[in-house]
């Protein structure tokens, strides 16, 4: 059981890194899905991934609790703009 808790914490902890992935958005064009633990990091990653400007299409925050630790992962769906 202890190994499960450690693996779960490692899995959640890996969500702390900021990452952007291209996906097909609701209008059928390319969007970026940005995941982070701090919203400011999401904004910065979106700016980098889009090479500047972007429009936020949707946001989602998931909160997890493992033992005494609460952690959140925020996801931004953004569309890069010229």
matplotlib code that plots the C-alpha trace (Angstrom):
import matplotlib.pyplot as plt

x = [0.0, 2.9, 4.3, 0.9, 1.0, 4.5, 3.7, 0.5, 2.5, 5.1, 2.4, 0.7, 4.1, 4.9, 1.9, 3.8, 5.9, 4.6, 4.0, 2.2, 0.9, -0.8, -4.3, -7.3, -9.5, -13.3, -13.3, -11.1, -8.0, -4.8, -4.8, -2.4, -3.2, -1.1, -0.7, 0.9, 0.6, 0.7, -1.5, 1.3, 3.4, 0.5, 0.4, 4.2, 4.2, 1.3, 3.2, 6.3, 4.4, 2.5, 5.5, 3.7, 0.0, -2.8, -6.4, -7.6, -10.4, -11.1, -9.6, -9.8, -8.3, -8.2, -7.3, -6.0, -5.3, -2.8, -2.5, -1.8, -0.7, -3.1, -2.0, -3.7, -3.1, -4.4, -5.1, -5.5, -6.8, -5.4, -5.4, -2.3, -3.1, -1.0]
y = [0.0, 2.4, 1.8, 2.8, 6.1, 6.9, 6.1, 8.2, 11.1, 10.8, 10.8, 13.9, 15.5, 15.1, 17.3, 20.2, 20.7, 23.1, 21.6, 22.5, 20.0, 20.7, 19.4, 19.9, 22.6, 22.8, 24.7, 22.0, 24.1, 23.6, 24.7, 24.3, 22.5, 23.9, 22.2, 23.7, 24.0, 27.8, 29.8, 32.3, 29.4, 28.5, 32.0, 32.0, 28.6, 29.6, 32.7, 30.6, 27.9, 30.4, 32.6, 35.6, 36.2, 33.7, 33.6, 31.5, 29.2, 27.3, 26.7, 23.8, 23.2, 19.8, 19.5, 16.4, 15.4, 12.7, 12.3, 15.8, 17.3, 19.2, 19.9, 21.5, 21.2, 23.9, 23.3, 26.1, 25.5, 28.3, 29.3, 31.1, 34.4, 36.5]
z = [0.0, 0.8, -2.7, -4.2, -2.3, -3.4, -7.0, -6.8, -5.4, -8.1, -10.8, -9.3, -8.8, -12.5, -13.2, -11.7, -14.7, -17.4, -20.8, -24.0, -26.5, -29.9, -30.2, -32.5, -31.0, -31.1, -34.4, -36.1, -36.1, -34.1, -30.5, -27.7, -24.4, -21.7, -18.3, -15.2, -11.4, -11.3, -13.6, -14.3, -15.6, -18.0, -19.4, -19.9, -21.5, -23.8, -24.9, -25.6, -27.4, -29.6, -30.2, -28.7, -28.8, -28.0, -27.1, -24.1, -25.3, -22.1, -18.6, -16.2, -12.7, -11.0, -7.3, -5.8, -2.2, -1.2, 2.6, 3.8, 0.5, -1.8, -5.3, -8.3, -12.1, -14.4, -18.0, -20.6, -24.1, -26.2, -29.8, -31.1, -32.9, -35.3]

ax = plt.figure().add_subplot(projection="3d")
ax.plot(x, y, z, "-o")
ax.set_aspect("equal")
plt.show()
